[in-house]
């Protein structure tokens, strides 16, 4: 998912349900809902070689221009 689509969806969610703006955020570890965790970190720009594997290897970058993904937790 592109960050722009993610932001658009969040903005629409808050617009239609203003109360959720004050909710805490959680993330799912998989698409089956086997486990959830609390989002504790702010988004970070990072770099990956491929998004085609189950376990993605990321690299830290010095500038946003050097990255190609946004890590949300």
N, C-alpha and C positions, 0 to 999 in steps of 0.2 A: 504494500500500500504506500502510495506517495504521501509525504507530509502534508501537502495541500489538501488532499482528500480527508486525511485524519483531522486536520484543523477545521475544515468545513463541516464535518460530521459533529465535532464537539461544539462548534458555534451554533449549529442548528439545534442540538440537544439542549443547550443552555437557553437559547431563544424560546424554545417551546416549553421548557421546564425550568424556569429561573432558579428554583430551589436547589437544583443539582450543582450549581456553581460553588456551593459551600460544602459539598460532599467530599470525603476523602477518596483517593483513587486507589484501585487495586488492579492487578494484572493476572491473567490466567496463564499457567505454565504450559497448557496445551489446549487444543480445541474441544476436548471432551470434558473439561471442567474438573479434572482430577485434583487440582490444587490451585490455590490462589495466594498471592502475596501482596503486601502493601507497597505502593510506589513510593520510594524514598529518595530518589535522585532526580535532579533536574535533567532535561534532555541534553545530550552531548553529541556533537558531530564527530564521527569516526570514519574509518575507511575499511572496506572489505574487498577481497578479491572476487568473491562469488556469493550469491544468495541462493545458489542451487543445492546446497548441502544442508543436512539436518542441523549440524553444529557449525555455526558461522564463526570464523576466526576474524577478530577485529583488531585494528591498529589505531592507536591514538594519533591525532594530528595536531598541528600547531595552528592552522587556520581553517576556516570553513571551506575555503576553496580547495584545500588538500583532501577533504573528505568526500564521501559519496553516500553516506547513510546517517540517519539520526537515531541514536540509541535512546529509548524512552524510559529505561530503568536500569 
